[in-house]
Amino acid sequence: MQQIVTITSQGQITLPASIRRLFKLDKYKKALVKTYSNKIVVEPLDDITNLAGLFKKKALKRKNIEKIIQLEERTVEKMIR
């Protein structure tokens, strides 16, 4: 999907409604903006509340707290890349 958008004098763009609906974006969502060569890429980020229960299996294996923290940090790092 492609659409032309306008860049305001303050450097802002508005994502078209069809794209916002496609990615389930609302005013409270966050996005990551990256550049590749001569392109700008906008990636929606998962909400932290979507991670609920993500580490439950790991915690049940009786790992020590340091290992659990490391797992959490790596997962969050992967999300923002």
Backbone torsions as a table, in degrees:
resi	resn	phi	psi	omega
1	MET	NA	133.8	177.8
2	GLN	-130.5	142.7	173.8
3	GLN	-149.7	146.6	177.1
4	ILE	-87.9	133.4	177.9
5	VAL	-123.6	160.8	179.0
6	THR	-100.5	140.3	174.7
7	ILE	-99.1	124.4	-178.2
8	THR	-77.0	172.4	178.7
9	SER	-63.5	-19.7	178.3
10	GLN	-95.3	8.6	176.9
11	GLY	80.7	16.7	-178.2
12	GLN	-96.9	149.7	172.2
13	ILE	-126.6	156.5	174.0
14	THR	-110.6	126.0	176.5
15	LEU	-75.8	131.7	179.3
16	PRO	-58.1	148.1	-177.4
17	ALA	-56.0	-38.1	-179.0
18	SER	-62.5	-36.6	178.0
19	ILE	-73.3	-41.7	177.7
20	ARG	-59.9	-42.0	178.8
21	ARG	-66.0	-42.1	-179.2
22	LEU	-56.9	-40.9	-177.5
23	PHE	-101.6	10.3	178.7
24	LYS	53.4	46.2	-179.9
25	LEU	-93.7	136.1	172.3
26	ASP	-131.5	-175.3	-173.2
27	LYS	-67.4	-11.2	-178.8
28	TYR	-100.3	-4.4	-179.0
29	LYS	-77.3	157.4	175.6
30	LYS	-113.4	155.3	177.7
31	ALA	-138.7	152.9	177.2
32	LEU	-104.9	130.1	179.3
33	VAL	-109.5	125.5	-179.1
34	LYS	-129.8	161.3	173.5
35	THR	-119.1	141.0	174.2
36	TYR	-132.8	115.9	-177.9
37	SER	51.1	-112.2	-178.4
38	ASN	-108.6	26.8	-177.7
39	LYS	-121.0	150.6	173.1
40	ILE	-110.5	128.5	-178.7
41	VAL	-118.3	131.0	177.6
42	VAL	-113.6	120.4	-179.1
43	GLU	-117.4	126.5	175.5
44	PRO	-64.6	142.6	176.7
45	LEU	-103.7	145.0	175.5
46	ASP	-69.0	144.9	176.0
47	ASP	-73.8	141.4	-178.4
48	ILE	-59.4	-27.9	179.6
49	THR	-69.3	-18.8	176.7
50	ASN	-72.9	-10.0	-178.9
51	LEU	-88.5	-1.2	-177.0
52	ALA	-54.1	127.2	177.8
53	GLY	82.6	-1.3	-176.3
54	LEU	-59.2	-34.8	-174.6
55	PHE	-102.5	7.9	-176.2
56	LYS	-58.0	-46.7	-179.9
57	LYS	-61.5	-41.6	-179.1
58	LYS	-65.1	-41.7	-178.2
59	ALA	-67.4	-34.2	-178.6
60	LEU	-68.8	-17.5	178.3
61	LYS	-81.7	9.8	176.4
62	ARG	58.9	43.0	174.4
63	LYS	-77.0	152.3	179.1
64	ASN	-74.2	162.6	-172.7
65	ILE	-60.4	-35.1	179.4
66	GLU	-62.0	-42.3	179.4
67	LYS	-66.8	-39.0	178.7
68	ILE	-64.5	-42.6	178.8
69	ILE	-62.4	-42.4	177.7
70	GLN	-60.9	-43.1	178.4
71	LEU	-61.5	-43.2	179.1
72	GLU	-62.4	-45.3	-178.8
73	GLU	-62.7	-42.0	179.0
74	ARG	-64.6	-39.7	-179.8
75	THR	-65.6	-44.7	178.9
76	VAL	-64.0	-40.3	177.9
77	GLU	-60.6	-41.9	177.7
78	LYS	-63.3	-36.1	-178.3
79	MET	-65.9	-34.8	-175.3
80	ILE	-92.2	0.3	176.3
81	ARG	-79.8	NA	NA
